[in-house]
Amino acid sequence: MASSVFPSARTALLLIDVINLFDFPGGDAFARRWVPAARRIARLRGRAHRSGVPVVYVNDNFGRWRSDFQTLVSVCSEPERPGAAIAELLKPTPQDFFVLKPHLSGFRETPLHMLLFVSLIVFFAFFYTSIVFNPQDTAENLRKHGGFIPGIRPGQRTAEYLDYVLTRLTVVGALYLSGVCLLPEILISQYAVPFYFGGTSLLIVVSVTMDTTAQIQSHLIAHQYEGLIRKSRLRGARR
């Protein structure tokens, strides 16, 4: 659509976000009011072409098109779109250039971002587990109190067995967390599904909800125990 070599010019005409879907509340009315301005921009672009000034379109990709500006223009030019008239007026010519801005950042939703995301999840899963649970201390406490795991000798063998089980549980948990975090990212980047919560936000919401539910249940159980204790005291006093 455009030349692969940008001319060495000191002046350029930048058209920022002029190709738009206008798919927001009130977009129809806004697009109708914007048509006169689009005509003036089209005339300015014509003068830039005649003067040899390069025209560069800088546009959002709306989280759907990474580098296919032609597809973006054709979709915005569909008759049922609110901004179809504007897209037709300002449709780029073969001599124009374009830059598609990422929806959030140039790094997000790329394979490298996904790989780093999963790596950090796995690392912190093992890091947090190593802080909250120490197999050596647990094995020593079991030995001191006379406890043991059937079929496992107390002491170092128990610590090794606990570490063996804990490592496998952490691997499964880390993979599960990675899947939960990656699924919204993949649906947003590849299929443009309008998720309002990313993977990390989803984990936070679920963990806070589960913790709140557990606290409510503990308070209810404590309240029931208090009621039972009061009833037993009343019965004892009557006797």
Helices and strands as residue ranges (DSSP letters): E 13-16, H 27-51, E 55-60, H 69-76, H 84-89, E 97-101, H 111-132, H 135-144, H 156-191, H 199-238
